[in-house]
Amino acid sequence: MNGAPITFPRGREVVLGVSAGIAAYKSCELLRRLQDQGFLVTVVPTLSSLNFVGKATWEALSGRPVSTSVWENADSVSHVSLADKCDLIIVAPATADVISRIAHGRADDLLTTTVLASAAPKLIVPAMHPQMWLNPATQDNVATLRVRGFIVMEPETGRLTGKDSGIGRFPETPKILSVVQSIAKTAPTLEGKKVIVSAGGTREPIDAVRFIGNRSSGRQGLAIAYEALRAGADVTVVSAATDPFELEGAHIIQVESAEQMKQAIEAEFIDADVLVMSAAVADFRVEESSIGKIKKEAFSGLKLVRNDDIVAAVGAKKLPHQVIVAFAAETASNLAELGEKKLRAKNADFLYVNDVSGGAVFGQEITSGLLLSMDGAPKVFHNVSKHDVAQEIVHSVSSRLESHG
């Protein structure tokens, strides 16, 4: 399948600015917890802050390159590219100096230039000596930022460096995360959960150059994987043939045939919490495929055998705490009836069934269908984005896991 890679809607990119305060070490924990909740984090430290936590530490924790100067990688115009792609900027810790520079519109390093160039929401997490926080200059700068729409947290009161104590302490990580979730309008409902998502269409080889395949693009499965990542899940995508895609944060297992997909899913499902089986798996394969190309004059016909039903096989072994979402594509009008039969036959918790008559759904960004469950009324979708369906599936799965305790 050709074309540009599938791009996913924004909503997970965070720039974490770190300024030169002793509390910089606490931002290492903040970075980790942001990642746990599905955020992709690029760290932008001020040059002076590297005296507290070094560049190598930030790169190791974030898994991304770290720059401190606008002159590094100048060809990419790093402050503009960071500003354009991020959905939230967090400056934590924010010293009195960096607060002052941001309030006065300064752009004298990579962090302040990125802040000035970005229209994304901005969260400032102050940490400094009590007298610096209470100084009228700092209070005026904070007031200025709040008027401009910045969210500035109040520092906590407690032990600081040395024998000092008072207001100015870096807030605890859970408190910061609560504010981040409110700004980003996301909740880590799948944090700590392993989710497997299958995507795309399998290809069953006939010979070295021919195969039996289908029209699946993998878009629905990839949208579900993306939404599960946003909800904080540890996501594994078992990918057959799909449109090109990039899905940072997910573990990708590439397969081709139904048998390869079955082996991968059975191995991964042992310690998983959720399986979303959205791939279009071929029902049949050639009984004996050829290693070489079959010449036309020697081609007399194909003998097909049925592939195993992966969902049914896994569903027969699932444990009480595990959740399975199955998919079905039909070309008949009685979707609900057909879907209910498959839901029970596969021992799935949910099943999304849609009508693919006339080339609908496959390869499209829009879908229509029914989300059925074992214990509730079906949810109807009509000409909606596949991300809308993905969000509902993630929500339903999260609720089911919560009910399992």
C-alpha positions, 0 to 999 in steps of 0.5 A: 500500500502506498502514500504518505504515512497515516498521521494521528491527531495531535494530543500526546506531545509535551515539551518539558522545559527544565530550568536551573533549580535544585528541583530539576531532579524531581522532573525526572520522575515527572517525565516518567509519569507523563510517559506512563500516562501516554504522553510523548515528551521532549525535554528542553533544559536551559543550559544552566539546568544541566548543572543539576541534571545532565543532557545524557539523563534527559535523553536516556529517560525521554528516548529523544534527542535533547537540545539546549540552544537554537544553534543546534540543528539549526537547519530544522529551526528547532524552536519552531518545529517544537512549538508547532507539534507540541500540545502542551508546554510544561516548565518544571521547575520554573525558576524566578529567572525563567518566569521573568524572561517568559513574562517579558517576552524574552527569547534568548534560549531554546526554551524561551523561544519555544514558549514564545513561538507556541500557541499550545497551553502552557503550565508553569510549575514554580520552585524557588526560595521563599523570598524569591517567590514572595518578591513583588517582581516575581508576583507581578510576573506571575500575575502577568503570565496568568492574565496572558492565559498561562496556568501557574501552579502555586508552589508548596510549603515545606523543606527546601535546600539546606535548612530553608523552609517555607513556600517555594517547594516543587509540587508533588508529581501527582498534583502536577499530573492532575493539572496536566490531565485537566489541560490535555483532557485525557485520563490514564484509564489504561495506565499499567495495562497491556493492550494488544491491537491487531491491524491490517489485512493478512496476505496468504501466499499462493507462490513467490509473487501472488497472494490472497488478500483483502482491502483493509488499510489498518486505519481502525486498528491503528486509531484504537492503538493510538487512543489506547496509548493516550490512555496510558496503556502499554500497546503492542500492535500486531500489524499485517498489511496496512497503509504506512504509519508511524505510531511512536510509543507502541511496540510493533510486530510485523506479520504477513499471514493469518498463521503468523498473526495467530502465533504472535497474538497467542504469545502476547496475550498470555500476560495481556489485559486486552486484545482488540482484534481489528485485523481483517484476517483471511478466512482461507489459505492455499493448502500448499503454496509454492516457493517459486513463481507458478508459471501461467501454463502450469496454473490449474487451480487453488485448493483452499483450507480454512484458517483458524479463528484467532479470536475464538481460539484466544477467547476459549483460553481467556482469563476472567480479568482479560477483555477481548474486542472482536470485529466483523465485516458484513455485507448483509442488512441484519448486522445486529443479528449476525454480530450477536452470533459472532460475539457469543461464538468467539467468547468476546466481551465486545464486537464491532460489526459494520457493513462493508457493501459497495467498498464502504469502510475499508481504506476510508477514514469514516465508518458506520457500525454497531458496537455490541457487548455481552451485557448492554445495548448496542452503540450505533455509529453512523458516518463517524471518524474511526477515531470516534469508534476507537475512543468509544472502544477504549472507554468501554474496555476501560469500564469493563476492566474497572468492573473486573477490579 
